[in-house]
Amino acid sequence: APNSVSNNFVMNIDYAPTFLDYAGVEIPSDIQGKSIRPILEGNNPSDWRKSMYYHYYEYPHGWHKVHKHYGIRTDRFKLIYFYGIDYWEFFDLEKDPDELNNIYEKMKNSKIVTDLKQELNSLKVKYKDADE
């Protein structure tokens, strides 16, 4: 719908399949992203991703000195694993949108964290990613 906002997770890997879709070109099966055309046209696909995987590996780089890590984000939670230093962070984005309170130690044995770790590992395999 015109002038609407979608809460669907869109990633940079979705750009190429979207451009191909609008150009009327077949999207190769090995492309990792999905066309966001349905979302841009006001639809909410039921099979759209419910979480988003990311990987930051540029340590040490620039001024921020953020250690290498990968993570998963859902509409409410964010789970991060700093693999170079074996450290986890977990945030409830509804209660802590600025990610100021790492509640991993309190929640590490919860079903939420267990499920997110499983989803994180599944997405890591899906995207053929590795720690290094």
Disulfide bonds with the S-S distance in Angstrom:
none
